[in-house]
């Protein structure tokens, strides 16, 4: 490191290390790559893939347990669809539901 007075163009102090003070082990080195690849970097790809698989599985499970709903007309309110709840006014005179889950055939298993 150099500490410089810019106006006077003078180096006031020089400090630092003559060699890099950290041990650096190269697990695997590819041609043209100045740095090595560590086992952690190799495992990171696997961890990211596993996280992506788990995220997509959770999305599929959420679509089965809490699917999006569709309604023919705009409702005066948006019901919070809790399991086991009774929602009066969501069935028309013919007994058809005014709001229904959008089922796209999800299978989380």
Secondary structure as UniProt FT lines:
FT   STRAND          2..5
FT   TURN            6..9
FT   STRAND          10..14
FT   TURN            31..32
FT   HELIX           39..65
FT   STRAND          69..71
FT   TURN            83..84
FT   TURN            88..89
FT   TURN            93..94
FT   STRAND          99..101
//
